Amino acid sequence: MSPERTARARALYTARVPGVLPEDEGGMQESSSSVTTGENASTAKAKGSRATKVSASKLRYRRIYQDPTADGKLEYLASIIKTTLPELSNKEIGDLQSAAQIFIDETRSHPRDNCYSFIDNFSFNFDKAKSKINYPFINEKYFNSDLKRCLAGNEAVLQRTIMIHIINQYWLGGFFDWNSEGSWSQPEDSRLPSSKADTISSPRPDLAMFFTLKSFTGEAIDDPIPSELEKCISPDGGDRCFPFLFMEVKKAGADLQDAYTANLHSASQALYNIYTWMVRLGQEEKFYNDVRVFSLVFNAQDLSVRVHRAEMRENGTVYFLFDELLPLQRYTKDQACLLIKTTVAEYAAKELHPLLKTAFKEVTKQESEQAMALLAKRKANTQSNPSTKRARRHDSVPYTGQSFQMSALSTS
């Protein structure tokens, strides 16, 4: 897509639609906010700006629907995202037995050796075998014990236990990554456009899952990313790219509305970041039809999952919507862990990643070609105008034979 077409697309997106976004009755209460950037940045007050706290009215100004609307892909997504473990096959049981047998053989063959390394290897291999059959590596007793503790504790306890338990490290590999409470650094021109001249803090999800940069580049680490798109691929810094799953947690019995509001903001900004990449290639229809991101809100008892998307509506304006995918009351370890695993493996890896990788490769290819063309143009200009300093000096300064004390040298 040419720069002119990209500019027209953005102008169309940001055009205000009269009567669609009502003003917040009674005005908006604004308060100070904190902003952090990068992985190791410290929290600091935002300077030179008014309050930016996320609110229902600020979401409306950014055309983010706060009530569910039907998604044509919901039935399909529900068929691939599971919460019930399947029956084990004989081969899968055999793989678990093999992991245990290796430990038995090692300890029998080396009875006098330090067995701690064997124990550590057994723990790793058995957890890995469990992960291959989609079984969580966290123990049921430990999980339930943490759930019980969370009922009496604050949401920080839930963030540091259950939220981490349901992500199986063996499923990540070199393909996925995650970050907890990473503040996004979105330049002004990459943020969700608003129909009102206001500001809003950047997302800071309790937990977000990403693809790794290497999953797009492979070994070609020099793929040139356009500077205006850098924060749209890696909003919280590092080598994490295109976040697609967001979690917000609250303690049991707490009002979850703030968590839903935060997830709506994070998911919509993530969609807009993807849109910015795909619209550059003229892939708007593929973006609307195929790109989905997910959010979870849960406490120590209940869990709900939403699937988020974008749609072009009246006057060619883009809106951000969601549908309810799966509510789980009194969720179990197996349900929560399998939900994450199948979302990551069946949708993110198999469907979303190929779309994003195609866009990534095409955009970086265009950027590389433009850079090479500019370099060739400069080289051609240099060759056609060889007026270097040395040449200019040779042409304009008469030879006297006296430079560098040459007049003092004898030639006899």
Secondary structure, 3 states (H helix, E strand, C coil): CCHHHHHHHHHHHHCCCCCCCCCCCCCCCCCCCEECCCCCCCCEECCCCCCCCCCHHHHHHCCECCCCCCCCCHHHHHHHCCCCCCCCCHHHHHHHHHHHHHHHHHHHHCCCCCCHHHHHHHHHHHHHHHHHCCCCCCCHHHHHHHHHHHHHCCHHHHHHCHHHHCCCHHHHCCCEEEEECCCCCCCHHHCCCCCCCCCCCCCCCCEEEEEECHHHHCCCCCCCCCHHHHHHHCCCCCCEEEEEEEEEECCCCCCCHHHHHHHHHHHHHHHHHHHHHHHCCCCHHHHHHHCCEEEEEECCCEEEEEEEEEEECHHHCEEEEEEEEEEEECCCHHHHHHHHHHHHHHHHHHHHHHHHHHHHHHHHHHHHHHHHHHHHHHHHHHHHCCCCHHHHHHHHCCCCCCHHHHHHCCCC
